[in-house]
Amino acid sequence: MSNMDVKNLSNNGLVSFIKKTYPVSDFTANFIADNFEPVILSKYQLTLREGSINSDYIFLEKGYMRSYVLDIDGNEVTTNIFKPDEMVFEVESYFQRKPSKESIEAITSCVVWIGKYEKCQRLFHTLPEFREFGRAILVRGFTELKKRTISMIKEKSEKRYEDLLSESPDIFRHVPLKFIASYLGITNTSLSRLRKTN
């Protein structure tokens, strides 16, 4: 997409997401959304590199993204897969201004809306509705992380695969299987076997 295409993008998707996440007036939702800028990400473009400080509060409107870390052998391990209608950021780095232990990249080309740290901090400090929106995002993220952590300990790989397939079937059409396997904590071969038997 050209820069002209970016400028012509409507923030209706972001406005709707804000209102679904925390009930606010149309005026307030539009006011919040006006603090975010549209950006087109190319496939595999990094929005955060390990060791950098996360200053982008990203709403993912279209496309798929992931976060990942390098293990002790230097292999990439996918820690999260983000799909449309989700906020994308590394919480510790963003709020505590610490270098990130994760990297974040676009898996596909993506349409995102980016709220820069300084603008969002002003909103957090001056707009109670935005604080509640942010709180709701954090609670949702913590709940998902807790669920995933327990699943990795208590559930067999078959169950983790079935749950992901049930909850997010589109991921399998857009995200390379190597990233999905890494996210599920299994090998590519094991994922291929699971896909053949289901």
FIZA-628780 format. One line per 10 residues: number of its first residue (from 1); their letters; for each residue z, y, x of C-alpha. Coordinates in nm, 4 decimals, decimal comma, m for minus. Layout:
<atoms>
NUM = a = Z Y X | ...
</atoms>
This chain:
<atoms>
1 = msnmdvknls = 0,0000 0,0000 0,0000 | m0,0694 0,3530 0,1140 | 0,1847 0,6344 0,1334 | 0,0344 0,7708 m0,1871 | 0,1134 0,4407 m0,3571 | 0,4745 0,4669 m0,2389 | 0,5095 0,8202 m0,3723 | 0,3783 0,7101 m0,7100 | 0,6223 0,4213 m0,7488 | 0,8497 0,4484 m1,0506
11 = nnglvsfikk = 1,2235 0,3955 m1,0052 | 1,2573 0,2492 m1,3561 | 1,3481 m0,0907 m1,2095 | 1,6332 0,0605 m1,0085 | 1,7546 0,2626 m1,3079 | 1,7586 m0,0525 m1,5214 | 1,9441 m0,2461 m1,2498 | 2,2108 0,0242 m1,2228 | 2,2670 0,0206 m1,5990 | 2,2837 m0,3607 m1,6088
21 = typvsdftan = 2,5352 m0,3662 m1,3239 | 2,7667 m0,0971 m1,4619 | 2,7251 0,0791 m1,7983 | 2,6334 0,4419 m1,7360 | 2,4306 0,7019 m1,9217 | 2,0567 0,7374 m1,8671 | 2,1234 1,0720 m1,6983 | 2,3738 0,9238 m1,4506 | 2,1585 0,6189 m1,3753 | 1,8598 0,8441 m1,3036
31 = fiadnfepvi = 2,0745 1,0775 m1,0935 | 2,1899 0,7834 m0,8790 | 1,8389 0,6416 m0,8515 | 1,7045 0,9783 m0,7357 | 1,9122 0,9346 m0,4178 | 1,7077 0,6280 m0,3202 | 1,3660 0,6427 m0,1534 | 1,0866 0,3872 m0,2103 | 0,9631 0,1911 0,0912 | 0,7041 m0,0837 0,1269
41 = lskyqltlre = 0,8128 m0,3507 0,3746 | 0,5566 m0,5711 0,5436 | 0,6078 m0,9451 0,5820 | 0,8739 m1,0233 0,8462 | 0,9613 m0,6559 0,8950 | 1,3225 m0,6128 1,0080 | 1,5445 m0,3712 0,8184 | 1,8499 m0,4534 1,0306 | 1,8703 m0,5969 1,3804 | 2,1783 m0,7756 1,5116
51 = gsinsdyifl = 2,3867 m0,5285 1,7117 | 2,2721 m0,2269 1,5067 | 2,4785 m0,0485 1,2437 | 2,3639 m0,1013 0,8852 | 2,2898 0,2387 0,7306 | 2,0564 0,1297 0,4492 | 2,1825 0,0358 0,1015 | 1,8749 m0,1463 m0,0260 | 1,7697 m0,2353 m0,3780 | 1,5081 m0,5112 m0,3624
61 = ekgymrsyvl = 1,2646 m0,4565 m0,6479 | 0,9824 m0,6939 m0,5485 | 0,9586 m0,9643 m0,2858 | 1,2054 m1,1770 m0,0907 | 1,4288 m1,1018 0,2063 | 1,6794 m1,2946 0,4140 | 1,9702 m1,2413 0,6487 | 2,0143 m1,4629 0,9518 | 2,2204 m1,5141 1,2660 | 2,1518 m1,6864 1,5963
71 = didgnevttn = 2,3651 m1,9933 1,6668 | 2,5068 m2,0734 2,0110 | 2,1765 m2,2363 2,1068 | 1,9704 m1,9352 1,9996 | 1,8360 m2,0921 1,6790 | 1,7980 m1,8787 1,3670 | 2,0286 m1,9793 1,0815 | 1,9552 m1,8234 0,7417 | 2,2780 m1,6919 0,5884 | 2,1359 m1,5522 0,2652
81 = ifkpdemvfe = 1,8106 m1,5309 0,0721 | 1,7651 m1,2198 m0,1411 | 1,5421 m1,2144 m0,4466 | 1,4281 m0,9304 m0,6761 | 1,6991 m0,7304 m0,8533 | 1,9550 m0,7643 m0,5750 | 2,1206 m0,5243 m0,3323 | 2,0582 m0,6043 0,0336 | 2,2964 m0,4888 0,3074 | 2,5460 m0,6267 0,5593
91 = vesyfqrkps = 2,8794 m0,5345 0,4086 | 3,1007 m0,5225 0,7200 | 2,8558 m0,3168 0,9222 | 2,7743 m0,0843 0,6326 | 3,1288 0,0020 0,5269 | 3,3152 m0,0305 0,8574 | 3,0338 0,1122 1,0739 | 3,0444 m0,1849 1,3104 | 2,7456 m0,3422 1,4878 | 2,6024 m0,6111 1,2621
101 = kesieaitsc = 2,6351 m0,9783 1,3527 | 2,3335 m1,0503 1,1285 | 1,9710 m0,9451 1,1141 | 1,7900 m0,8776 0,7859 | 1,4152 m0,9118 0,7384 | 1,1502 m0,9187 0,4683 | 1,0174 m1,2708 0,4100 | 0,7269 m1,1419 0,2014 | 0,5886 m0,7939 0,1551 | 0,8528 m0,6098 m0,0462
111 = vvwigkyekc = 0,9060 m0,3005 m0,2577 | 1,2540 m0,1659 m0,1862 | 1,4537 0,1451 m0,2667 | 1,6718 0,2652 0,0195 | 1,9862 0,4721 m0,0145 | 2,0813 0,6167 0,3234 | 2,4469 0,5909 0,4260 | 2,5195 0,9646 0,4156 | 2,3748 1,0088 0,0656 | 2,5533 0,7023 m0,0698
121 = qrlfhtlpef = 2,8838 0,8123 0,0825 | 2,8541 1,1436 m0,0999 | 2,7915 0,9529 m0,4230 | 3,0851 0,7163 m0,3584 | 3,3172 1,0148 m0,3045 | 3,1939 1,2393 m0,5863 | 3,0711 1,0085 m0,8631 | 3,3199 0,7615 m1,0160 | 3,0359 0,5715 m1,1858 | 2,8732 0,5032 m0,8495
131 = refgrailvr = 3,2049 0,3816 m0,7075 | 3,2314 0,1368 m0,9982 | 2,8706 0,0305 m0,9483 | 2,9433 m0,0328 m0,5806 | 3,2605 m0,2221 m0,6675 | 3,0653 m0,4448 m0,9074 | 2,8089 m0,5186 m0,6339 | 3,0852 m0,6100 m0,3873 | 3,2617 m0,8368 m0,6381 | 2,9333 m1,0108 m0,7191
141 = gftelkkrti = 2,8583 m1,0585 m0,3503 | 3,2068 m1,1891 m0,2712 | 3,1922 m1,4302 m0,5642 | 2,8551 m1,5675 m0,4496 | 2,9775 m1,6014 m0,0916 | 3,2901 m1,7877 m0,2045 | 3,0822 m2,0177 m0,4230 | 2,8401 m2,0889 m0,1382 | 3,1205 m2,1514 0,1143 | 3,2912 m2,4027 m0,1131
151 = smikeksekr = 2,9579 m2,5680 m0,1945 | 2,8812 m2,6157 0,1763 | 3,2157 m2,7946 0,2160 | 3,2453 m2,9933 m0,1061 | 2,8903 m3,0629 m0,2247 | 2,6305 m3,3023 m0,0881 | 2,2985 m3,1603 0,0230 | 2,1304 m3,3075 m0,2849 | 2,3610 m3,1086 m0,5137 | 2,3098 m2,7853 m0,3168
161 = yedllsespd = 1,9328 m2,8339 m0,3393 | 1,9428 m2,9086 m0,7135 | 2,1621 m2,6051 m0,7810 | 1,9290 m2,3728 m0,5893 | 1,6245 m2,5204 m0,7624 | 1,7908 m2,4729 m1,1010 | 1,9202 m2,1196 m1,0384 | 1,6300 m1,9769 m0,8359 | 1,3130 m2,1890 m0,8745 | 1,0888 m1,8985 m0,7668
171 = ifrhvplkfi = 1,2378 m1,9104 m0,4173 | 1,0482 m2,2335 m0,3538 | 0,7182 m2,0605 m0,4336 | 0,7709 m1,7618 m0,2060 | 1,0069 m1,8549 0,0770 | 0,9077 m2,0821 0,3690 | 1,0809 m2,4191 0,3458 | 1,2277 m2,3812 0,6964 | 1,4326 m2,0826 0,5748 | 1,5459 m2,2673 0,2619
181 = asylgitnts = 1,6466 m2,5733 0,4654 | 1,8451 m2,3542 0,7048 | 2,0150 m2,1772 0,4116 | 2,1085 m2,5143 0,2576 | 2,2424 m2,6398 0,5904 | 1,9943 m2,9267 0,6199 | 1,6913 m3,0155 0,8324 | 1,3317 m2,9499 0,7294 | 1,2817 m3,3261 0,7083 | 1,5776 m3,3677 0,4731
191 = lsrlrktn = 1,4485 m3,0902 0,2477 | 1,1019 m3,2494 0,2354 | 1,2641 m3,5795 0,1361 | 1,4674 m3,4116 m0,1378 | 1,1584 m3,2407 m0,2763 | 0,9711 m3,5712 m0,2927 | 1,2528 m3,7488 m0,4769 | 1,3113 m3,4736 m0,7371
</atoms>
